[in-house]
């Protein structure tokens, strides 16, 4: 995805200090450019606050973003 020029972000309900170790464990810490954690949002899942924080970090409109998750 990065080779195709896409910007990558993660939006997680994990706390900021938990996020980097999780990304390292997944082998993705050097791939993700923009990170949003529960510390960046008023409410956590299922509220969209964390996803909106990731969108702000990407600097892209929702219409230009694809979300992959579970």
CNS distance restraints for C-alpha pairs under 8 A (distance, minus, plus):
assign (resid   1 and name CA) (resid   5 and name CA) 6.72 0.50 0.50
assign (resid   1 and name CA) (resid   6 and name CA) 5.61 0.50 0.50
assign (resid   1 and name CA) (resid   7 and name CA) 7.98 0.50 0.50
assign (resid   1 and name CA) (resid   8 and name CA) 7.92 0.50 0.50
assign (resid   2 and name CA) (resid   6 and name CA) 5.06 0.50 0.50
assign (resid   2 and name CA) (resid   7 and name CA) 6.59 0.50 0.50
assign (resid   2 and name CA) (resid   8 and name CA) 7.25 0.50 0.50
assign (resid   2 and name CA) (resid  31 and name CA) 7.57 0.50 0.50
assign (resid   7 and name CA) (resid  33 and name CA) 6.97 0.50 0.50
assign (resid   7 and name CA) (resid  58 and name CA) 7.13 0.50 0.50
assign (resid   8 and name CA) (resid  31 and name CA) 7.26 0.50 0.50
assign (resid   8 and name CA) (resid  32 and name CA) 5.27 0.50 0.50
assign (resid   8 and name CA) (resid  33 and name CA) 5.71 0.50 0.50
assign (resid   8 and name CA) (resid  34 and name CA) 6.47 0.50 0.50
assign (resid   8 and name CA) (resid  58 and name CA) 7.97 0.50 0.50
assign (resid   9 and name CA) (resid  32 and name CA) 5.58 0.50 0.50
assign (resid   9 and name CA) (resid  33 and name CA) 5.93 0.50 0.50
assign (resid   9 and name CA) (resid  34 and name CA) 4.45 0.50 0.50
assign (resid   9 and name CA) (resid  35 and name CA) 5.55 0.50 0.50
assign (resid   9 and name CA) (resid  36 and name CA) 7.68 0.50 0.50
assign (resid   9 and name CA) (resid  54 and name CA) 6.41 0.50 0.50
assign (resid   9 and name CA) (resid  58 and name CA) 7.08 0.50 0.50
assign (resid  10 and name CA) (resid  32 and name CA) 6.89 0.50 0.50
assign (resid  10 and name CA) (resid  34 and name CA) 6.50 0.50 0.50
assign (resid  10 and name CA) (resid  35 and name CA) 5.02 0.50 0.50
assign (resid  10 and name CA) (resid  36 and name CA) 6.13 0.50 0.50
assign (resid  10 and name CA) (resid  54 and name CA) 6.82 0.50 0.50
assign (resid  11 and name CA) (resid  35 and name CA) 6.27 0.50 0.50
assign (resid  11 and name CA) (resid  36 and name CA) 4.77 0.50 0.50
assign (resid  11 and name CA) (resid  37 and name CA) 5.93 0.50 0.50
assign (resid  11 and name CA) (resid  50 and name CA) 5.70 0.50 0.50
assign (resid  11 and name CA) (resid  51 and name CA) 5.55 0.50 0.50
assign (resid  11 and name CA) (resid  53 and name CA) 7.74 0.50 0.50
assign (resid  11 and name CA) (resid  54 and name CA) 5.82 0.50 0.50
assign (resid  12 and name CA) (resid  19 and name CA) 7.86 0.50 0.50
assign (resid  12 and name CA) (resid  36 and name CA) 6.37 0.50 0.50
assign (resid  12 and name CA) (resid  37 and name CA) 4.97 0.50 0.50
assign (resid  12 and name CA) (resid  38 and name CA) 6.50 0.50 0.50
assign (resid  12 and name CA) (resid  50 and name CA) 6.75 0.50 0.50
assign (resid  13 and name CA) (resid  37 and name CA) 5.58 0.50 0.50
assign (resid  13 and name CA) (resid  38 and name CA) 4.65 0.50 0.50
assign (resid  13 and name CA) (resid  44 and name CA) 5.90 0.50 0.50
assign (resid  13 and name CA) (resid  45 and name CA) 6.62 0.50 0.50
assign (resid  13 and name CA) (resid  50 and name CA) 7.25 0.50 0.50
assign (resid  14 and name CA) (resid  18 and name CA) 6.08 0.50 0.50
assign (resid  14 and name CA) (resid  19 and name CA) 6.16 0.50 0.50
assign (resid  14 and name CA) (resid  37 and name CA) 5.73 0.50 0.50
assign (resid  14 and name CA) (resid  38 and name CA) 5.75 0.50 0.50
assign (resid  15 and name CA) (resid  19 and name CA) 6.34 0.50 0.50
assign (resid  15 and name CA) (resid  37 and name CA) 5.55 0.50 0.50
assign (resid  15 and name CA) (resid  38 and name CA) 5.26 0.50 0.50
assign (resid  15 and name CA) (resid  39 and name CA) 5.93 0.50 0.50
assign (resid  16 and name CA) (resid  20 and name CA) 7.56 0.50 0.50
assign (resid  16 and name CA) (resid  36 and name CA) 7.88 0.50 0.50
assign (resid  16 and name CA) (resid  37 and name CA) 5.45 0.50 0.50
assign (resid  16 and name CA) (resid  38 and name CA) 7.01 0.50 0.50
assign (resid  16 and name CA) (resid  39 and name CA) 6.14 0.50 0.50
assign (resid  17 and name CA) (resid  21 and name CA) 7.82 0.50 0.50
assign (resid  18 and name CA) (resid  22 and name CA) 6.37 0.50 0.50
assign (resid  19 and name CA) (resid  23 and name CA) 6.24 0.50 0.50
assign (resid  19 and name CA) (resid  37 and name CA) 7.20 0.50 0.50
assign (resid  20 and name CA) (resid  24 and name CA) 6.08 0.50 0.50
assign (resid  20 and name CA) (resid  29 and name CA) 6.63 0.50 0.50
assign (resid  21 and name CA) (resid  25 and name CA) 6.08 0.50 0.50
assign (resid  22 and name CA) (resid  26 and name CA) 6.27 0.50 0.50
assign (resid  23 and name CA) (resid  27 and name CA) 6.12 0.50 0.50
assign (resid  23 and name CA) (resid  28 and name CA) 5.08 0.50 0.50
assign (resid  23 and name CA) (resid  29 and name CA) 4.70 0.50 0.50
assign (resid  24 and name CA) (resid  28 and name CA) 5.92 0.50 0.50
assign (resid  24 and name CA) (resid  29 and name CA) 5.00 0.50 0.50
assign (resid  28 and name CA) (resid  32 and name CA) 6.44 0.50 0.50
assign (resid  34 and name CA) (resid  54 and name CA) 6.93 0.50 0.50
assign (resid  34 and name CA) (resid  57 and name CA) 6.10 0.50 0.50
assign (resid  34 and name CA) (resid  58 and name CA) 6.55 0.50 0.50
assign (resid  35 and name CA) (resid  54 and name CA) 6.46 0.50 0.50
assign (resid  35 and name CA) (resid  57 and name CA) 7.58 0.50 0.50
assign (resid  36 and name CA) (resid  40 and name CA) 5.99 0.50 0.50
assign (resid  36 and name CA) (resid  50 and name CA) 6.22 0.50 0.50
assign (resid  36 and name CA) (resid  51 and name CA) 7.59 0.50 0.50
assign (resid  36 and name CA) (resid  53 and name CA) 6.00 0.50 0.50
assign (resid  36 and name CA) (resid  54 and name CA) 5.21 0.50 0.50
assign (resid  36 and name CA) (resid  57 and name CA) 7.85 0.50 0.50
assign (resid  37 and name CA) (resid  41 and name CA) 7.27 0.50 0.50
assign (resid  37 and name CA) (resid  50 and name CA) 6.48 0.50 0.50
assign (resid  38 and name CA) (resid  42 and name CA) 7.71 0.50 0.50
assign (resid  38 and name CA) (resid  43 and name CA) 7.53 0.50 0.50
assign (resid  38 and name CA) (resid  44 and name CA) 6.12 0.50 0.50
assign (resid  38 and name CA) (resid  50 and name CA) 6.46 0.50 0.50
assign (resid  40 and name CA) (resid  50 and name CA) 6.62 0.50 0.50
assign (resid  40 and name CA) (resid  53 and name CA) 6.42 0.50 0.50
assign (resid  41 and name CA) (resid  49 and name CA) 5.26 0.50 0.50
assign (resid  41 and name CA) (resid  50 and name CA) 5.32 0.50 0.50
assign (resid  41 and name CA) (resid  53 and name CA) 6.77 0.50 0.50
assign (resid  42 and name CA) (resid  49 and name CA) 6.64 0.50 0.50
assign (resid  43 and name CA) (resid  47 and name CA) 6.07 0.50 0.50
assign (resid  43 and name CA) (resid  48 and name CA) 7.90 0.50 0.50
assign (resid  43 and name CA) (resid  49 and name CA) 5.99 0.50 0.50
assign (resid  43 and name CA) (resid  50 and name CA) 7.60 0.50 0.50
assign (resid  44 and name CA) (resid  48 and name CA) 7.44 0.50 0.50
assign (resid  44 and name CA) (resid  49 and name CA) 6.63 0.50 0.50
assign (resid  44 and name CA) (resid  50 and name CA) 6.58 0.50 0.50
assign (resid  45 and name CA) (resid  49 and name CA) 7.82 0.50 0.50
assign (resid  45 and name CA) (resid  50 and name CA) 7.59 0.50 0.50
assign (resid  48 and name CA) (resid  52 and name CA) 6.16 0.50 0.50
assign (resid  49 and name CA) (resid  53 and name CA) 6.22 0.50 0.50
assign (resid  50 and name CA) (resid  54 and name CA) 6.35 0.50 0.50
assign (resid  51 and name CA) (resid  55 and name CA) 6.26 0.50 0.50
assign (resid  52 and name CA) (resid  56 and name CA) 6.28 0.50 0.50
assign (resid  53 and name CA) (resid  57 and name CA) 6.36 0.50 0.50
assign (resid  54 and name CA) (resid  58 and name CA) 6.21 0.50 0.50
assign (resid  55 and name CA) (resid  59 and name CA) 6.16 0.50 0.50
assign (resid  55 and name CA) (resid  60 and name CA) 6.27 0.50 0.50
assign (resid  55 and name CA) (resid  61 and name CA) 7.24 0.50 0.50
assign (resid  55 and name CA) (resid  62 and name CA) 7.11 0.50 0.50
assign (resid  56 and name CA) (resid  60 and name CA) 7.14 0.50 0.50
assign (resid  60 and name CA) (resid  64 and name CA) 6.37 0.50 0.50
assign (resid  60 and name CA) (resid  65 and name CA) 7.10 0.50 0.50
assign (resid  61 and name CA) (resid  65 and name CA) 6.98 0.50 0.50
